[in-house]
């Protein structure tokens, strides 16, 4: 006896989400990779912004005061 003898695809409810289902959905690998890339981009932007802010608010040097 094989296990797939009793399998009926039309009765398979594993991938369906019901309205009364309160469980969290599982992330797919595609979704996880997209989230990872978004976090990496945000982290790189934060680093660049920190460098920009450091330059913007740095104390003026004596060379810059002579106009």
VMD Tcl script that builds the backbone (N, CA, C; Angstrom):
set m [mol new atoms 201]
animate dup $m
set s [atomselect $m all]
$s set {name element resname resid chain x y z} {
  {N N UNK 1 A 0.843 -1.167 0.000}
  {CA C UNK 1 A 0.000 0.000 0.000}
  {C C UNK 1 A 0.894 1.237 0.000}
  {N N UNK 2 A 0.606 2.147 -0.913}
  {CA C UNK 2 A 1.360 3.386 -1.012}
  {C C UNK 2 A 0.580 4.503 -0.335}
  {N N UNK 3 A 1.307 5.462 0.193}
  {CA C UNK 3 A 0.660 6.575 0.879}
  {C C UNK 3 A -0.067 7.509 -0.083}
  {N N UNK 4 A 0.415 7.605 -1.309}
  {CA C UNK 4 A -0.216 8.527 -2.242}
  {C C UNK 4 A -1.499 7.966 -2.864}
  {N N UNK 5 A -1.877 6.752 -2.509}
  {CA C UNK 5 A -3.125 6.189 -3.017}
  {C C UNK 5 A -4.339 6.928 -2.449}
  {N N UNK 6 A -4.194 7.472 -1.249}
  {CA C UNK 6 A -5.304 8.127 -0.584}
  {C C UNK 6 A -5.278 9.646 -0.754}
  {N N UNK 7 A -4.285 10.144 -1.447}
  {CA C UNK 7 A -4.153 11.592 -1.614}
  {C C UNK 7 A -5.073 12.082 -2.726}
  {N N UNK 8 A -5.849 13.103 -2.406}
  {CA C UNK 8 A -6.717 13.730 -3.387}
  {C C UNK 8 A -6.406 15.225 -3.399}
  {N N UNK 9 A -5.841 15.738 -4.490}
  {CA C UNK 9 A -5.424 17.143 -4.535}
  {C C UNK 9 A -6.568 18.129 -4.302}
  {N N UNK 10 A -7.784 17.822 -4.715}
  {CA C UNK 10 A -8.884 18.761 -4.515}
  {C C UNK 10 A -9.270 18.889 -3.044}
  {N N UNK 11 A -8.904 17.926 -2.216}
  {CA C UNK 11 A -9.192 17.985 -0.783}
  {C C UNK 11 A -8.013 18.521 0.027}
  {N N UNK 12 A -6.928 18.870 -0.654}
  {CA C UNK 12 A -5.738 19.367 0.026}
  {C C UNK 12 A -5.976 20.808 0.462}
  {N N UNK 13 A -5.941 21.067 1.779}
  {CA C UNK 13 A -6.192 22.395 2.325}
  {C C UNK 13 A -4.944 23.008 2.937}
  {N N UNK 14 A -3.775 22.453 2.661}
  {CA C UNK 14 A -2.545 22.916 3.305}
  {C C UNK 14 A -2.182 24.343 2.900}
  {N N UNK 15 A -2.394 24.733 1.650}
  {CA C UNK 15 A -1.990 26.048 1.190}
  {C C UNK 15 A -3.080 27.097 1.258}
  {N N UNK 16 A -4.259 26.715 1.616}
  {CA C UNK 16 A -5.375 27.656 1.642}
  {C C UNK 16 A -5.465 28.363 2.988}
  {N N UNK 17 A -5.867 29.613 2.928}
  {CA C UNK 17 A -6.056 30.394 4.154}
  {C C UNK 17 A -7.555 30.600 4.337}
  {N N UNK 18 A -8.059 30.196 5.459}
  {CA C UNK 18 A -9.476 30.362 5.759}
  {C C UNK 18 A -9.696 31.691 6.486}
  {N N UNK 19 A -10.900 32.206 6.439}
  {CA C UNK 19 A -11.220 33.490 7.075}
  {C C UNK 19 A -11.093 33.408 8.596}
  {N N UNK 20 A -11.365 32.268 9.179}
  {CA C UNK 20 A -11.303 32.133 10.632}
  {C C UNK 20 A -9.945 31.626 11.126}
  {N N UNK 21 A -8.982 31.524 10.232}
  {CA C UNK 21 A -7.652 31.042 10.600}
  {C C UNK 21 A -6.854 32.190 11.208}
  {N N UNK 22 A -6.433 32.056 12.455}
  {CA C UNK 22 A -5.709 33.113 13.150}
  {C C UNK 22 A -4.213 32.857 13.236}
  {N N UNK 23 A -3.749 31.795 12.624}
  {CA C UNK 23 A -2.317 31.496 12.668}
  {C C UNK 23 A -1.543 32.434 11.752}
  {N N UNK 24 A -0.290 32.647 12.080}
  {CA C UNK 24 A 0.560 33.479 11.247}
  {C C UNK 24 A 0.917 32.712 9.977}
  {N N UNK 25 A 1.022 33.451 8.877}
  {CA C UNK 25 A 1.430 32.812 7.634}
  {C C UNK 25 A 2.923 32.555 7.670}
  {N N UNK 26 A 3.353 31.577 6.928}
  {CA C UNK 26 A 4.770 31.260 6.849}
  {C C UNK 26 A 5.377 32.024 5.690}
  {N N UNK 27 A 6.592 32.532 5.912}
  {CA C UNK 27 A 7.289 33.232 4.855}
  {C C UNK 27 A 7.928 32.233 3.911}
  {N N UNK 28 A 7.918 32.558 2.637}
  {CA C UNK 28 A 8.601 31.733 1.657}
  {C C UNK 28 A 10.052 32.213 1.577}
  {N N UNK 29 A 10.895 31.423 0.941}
  {CA C UNK 29 A 12.290 31.819 0.787}
  {C C UNK 29 A 12.398 33.082 -0.055}
  {N N UNK 30 A 11.522 33.231 -1.033}
  {CA C UNK 30 A 11.520 34.425 -1.867}
  {C C UNK 30 A 11.220 35.663 -1.024}
  {N N UNK 31 A 10.249 35.565 -0.133}
  {CA C UNK 31 A 9.904 36.684 0.733}
  {C C UNK 31 A 11.030 36.997 1.713}
  {N N UNK 32 A 11.665 35.954 2.255}
  {CA C UNK 32 A 12.768 36.156 3.197}
  {C C UNK 32 A 13.958 36.832 2.520}
  {N N UNK 33 A 14.264 36.429 1.284}
  {CA C UNK 33 A 15.368 37.051 0.555}
  {C C UNK 33 A 15.059 38.515 0.248}
  {N N UNK 34 A 13.810 38.805 -0.090}
  {CA C UNK 34 A 13.429 40.188 -0.365}
  {C C UNK 34 A 13.562 41.038 0.902}
  {N N UNK 35 A 13.126 40.514 2.046}
  {CA C UNK 35 A 13.261 41.236 3.310}
  {C C UNK 35 A 14.727 41.472 3.667}
  {N N UNK 36 A 15.569 40.478 3.408}
  {CA C UNK 36 A 16.997 40.612 3.693}
  {C C UNK 36 A 17.613 41.710 2.835}
  {N N UNK 37 A 17.242 41.739 1.557}
  {CA C UNK 37 A 17.780 42.763 0.661}
  {C C UNK 37 A 17.308 44.154 1.069}
  {N N UNK 38 A 16.057 44.274 1.476}
  {CA C UNK 38 A 15.524 45.565 1.917}
  {C C UNK 38 A 16.272 46.035 3.157}
  {N N UNK 39 A 16.520 45.126 4.102}
  {CA C UNK 39 A 17.261 45.493 5.314}
  {C C UNK 39 A 18.683 45.928 4.978}
  {N N UNK 40 A 19.342 45.228 4.036}
  {CA C UNK 40 A 20.703 45.590 3.653}
  {C C UNK 40 A 20.742 46.963 2.999}
  {N N UNK 41 A 19.763 47.264 2.149}
  {CA C UNK 41 A 19.710 48.568 1.492}
  {C C UNK 41 A 19.463 49.663 2.524}
  {N N UNK 42 A 18.549 49.423 3.453}
  {CA C UNK 42 A 18.260 50.411 4.494}
  {C C UNK 42 A 19.486 50.649 5.373}
  {N N UNK 43 A 20.216 49.595 5.670}
  {CA C UNK 43 A 21.424 49.725 6.492}
  {C C UNK 43 A 22.486 50.538 5.760}
  {N N UNK 44 A 22.660 50.292 4.458}
  {CA C UNK 44 A 23.635 51.045 3.666}
  {C C UNK 44 A 23.234 52.510 3.571}
  {N N UNK 45 A 21.944 52.785 3.403}
  {CA C UNK 45 A 21.472 54.165 3.355}
  {C C UNK 45 A 21.685 54.870 4.691}
  {N N UNK 46 A 21.490 54.161 5.791}
  {CA C UNK 46 A 21.698 54.749 7.110}
  {C C UNK 46 A 23.170 55.098 7.326}
  {N N UNK 47 A 24.063 54.267 6.843}
  {CA C UNK 47 A 25.496 54.536 6.966}
  {C C UNK 47 A 25.873 55.772 6.150}
  {N N UNK 48 A 25.357 55.836 4.907}
  {CA C UNK 48 A 25.636 57.000 4.061}
  {C C UNK 48 A 25.059 58.277 4.674}
  {N N UNK 49 A 23.876 58.185 5.240}
  {CA C UNK 49 A 23.251 59.349 5.867}
  {C C UNK 49 A 24.055 59.801 7.085}
  {N N UNK 50 A 24.562 58.856 7.850}
  {CA C UNK 50 A 25.378 59.199 9.019}
  {C C UNK 50 A 26.653 59.921 8.595}
  {N N UNK 51 A 27.262 59.478 7.486}
  {CA C UNK 51 A 28.455 60.163 6.980}
  {C C UNK 51 A 28.103 61.581 6.541}
  {N N UNK 52 A 26.981 61.740 5.861}
  {CA C UNK 52 A 26.547 63.049 5.385}
  {C C UNK 52 A 26.272 63.997 6.554}
  {N N UNK 53 A 25.601 63.494 7.578}
  {CA C UNK 53 A 25.284 64.318 8.747}
  {C C UNK 53 A 26.556 64.727 9.470}
  {N N UNK 54 A 27.520 63.834 9.534}
  {CA C UNK 54 A 28.789 64.151 10.191}
  {C C UNK 54 A 29.503 65.282 9.463}
  {N N UNK 55 A 29.467 65.256 8.141}
  {CA C UNK 55 A 30.104 66.320 7.363}
  {C C UNK 55 A 29.306 67.618 7.491}
  {N N UNK 56 A 27.981 67.516 7.456}
  {CA C UNK 56 A 27.128 68.698 7.498}
  {C C UNK 56 A 27.269 69.453 8.813}
  {N N UNK 57 A 27.318 68.745 9.914}
  {CA C UNK 57 A 27.345 69.388 11.223}
  {C C UNK 57 A 28.725 69.434 11.856}
  {N N UNK 58 A 29.761 69.221 11.059}
  {CA C UNK 58 A 31.112 69.284 11.590}
  {C C UNK 58 A 31.457 70.734 11.897}
  {N N UNK 59 A 32.293 70.925 12.891}
  {CA C UNK 59 A 32.735 72.270 13.243}
  {C C UNK 59 A 33.528 72.837 12.067}
  {N N UNK 60 A 33.272 74.080 11.708}
  {CA C UNK 60 A 34.001 74.658 10.559}
  {C C UNK 60 A 35.493 74.798 10.875}
  {N N UNK 61 A 36.272 74.480 9.880}
  {CA C UNK 61 A 37.716 74.614 10.081}
  {C C UNK 61 A 38.103 76.075 9.877}
  {N N UNK 62 A 39.318 76.436 10.247}
  {CA C UNK 62 A 39.762 77.831 10.143}
  {C C UNK 62 A 39.919 78.252 8.694}
  {N N UNK 63 A 40.162 77.331 7.798}
  {CA C UNK 63 A 40.283 77.660 6.381}
  {C C UNK 63 A 38.943 78.089 5.801}
  {N N UNK 64 A 37.843 77.547 6.320}
  {CA C UNK 64 A 36.526 77.857 5.790}
  {C C UNK 64 A 36.022 79.224 6.243}
  {N N UNK 65 A 36.574 79.784 7.320}
  {CA C UNK 65 A 36.056 81.042 7.845}
  {C C UNK 65 A 36.527 82.233 7.029}
  {N N UNK 66 A 37.632 82.118 6.317}
  {CA C UNK 66 A 38.140 83.239 5.503}
  {C C UNK 66 A 37.348 83.304 4.216}
  {N N UNK 67 A 36.673 84.439 4.016}
  {CA C UNK 67 A 35.854 84.598 2.815}
  {C C UNK 67 A 36.516 85.525 1.846}
}
mol reanalyze $m
mol bondsrecalc $m
mol representation Tube
mol addrep $m
